[in-house]
Amino acid sequence: EFPVVCQKTQCIFCIGNERLPYEQRTRTFNRVSHMWDHVENVHLSKVPAEQRIICYHPVCKAQGLVLDHVMHFKNHVARVHKIDLRPRVFPY
């Protein structure tokens, strides 16, 4: 099972990747900046900013949550899963 609130150094995409072993899905990066680089270079590099995007967290994916664009996705991940993705676009 995966908690909705995640550690700030976890990748929201890897958490939801059912093809990965549990250890890889729950892995944490040493630094937040390393996780940011991973998310941007591996998962978001080919996603247009205006494209609709699903939340890959197992709970959200099961609910079929689709967000309107990448910034909406980043805001959702920060607000719901407590993982800030670069850049933060709303005040706390």
N, C-alpha and C positions, 0 to 999 in steps of 0.2 A: 504494500500500500504506500501511496505517496501523499504526504501532507500537502494541503493547498498552499500554506505559507512555506516557502522554501528558504534555503540558505542563500545569502546574497551573492555567493560565488558559484552557484549552480547554473547550468545551461537549461533554460526552459524547453528548448527543442530536444535536447538529449533525454531529458526526463520522460518525454512522451514517445520516444523512439522504441517501440516494442521489439525491434530487431536486435537491440543492444542488450547485453547481459545486465542484470540488476546493478552490479558494481559500476559499470560505465554510465548507466542512467543516473545514478545518484552521486557520481563523482563531483568533487569540488575543485575549483582552480585555486592556486596559491594566492592570487590577487584578483580583485574585481576587474582590473584593466585587462588581465589575461582572458577572463570570461567574455568581456566586451569584444575583444579582438576575435575570439573564437566565434561568437554569435554573428558578428558582422562578416567575417571572412568565409565562414563555412555555411552558415544558414541564411543570412539575409543578403548576401552579395548579388544574387540574381533575382531578388524580389523587388519589382518596381515599387517606389514609395506609395503610389496611389492604389496598388493592388489590394484586394480583400485578402485577409490572412486568418487562418484558424489559430487558436491557442492550442499548443501541443501538450499542455499539461493533461494528464489522464482524466482528471475530473472535468475539465472544460471540454476536452475532446469528446468525452462520452455524452456531454450535453449538446454537442454540435455547435459550440460557440464560434462564430465567424465575426471578425472585426473589420471595420470599413477600410482601414489602411494601416501602414506600418506604424505611424505615430500613435494611432488608437491602440494598436497591439502593445506598443511599448508602455503606454499609460496603463493599460489593463494589467500587464505583467508586474509593473511597479506597485499598483494599488492593491491587487488581489494576491499576488504571489510574493510580494516584497522583494523582487529582484529588479534593481534599477538597471536599465539598459541605456547606453549612450545615445543621444543626450536626454537628460531629464527635461520634460517639457511642461511640467505643472508644479506649482508650489505644494509643499506638504502642509 
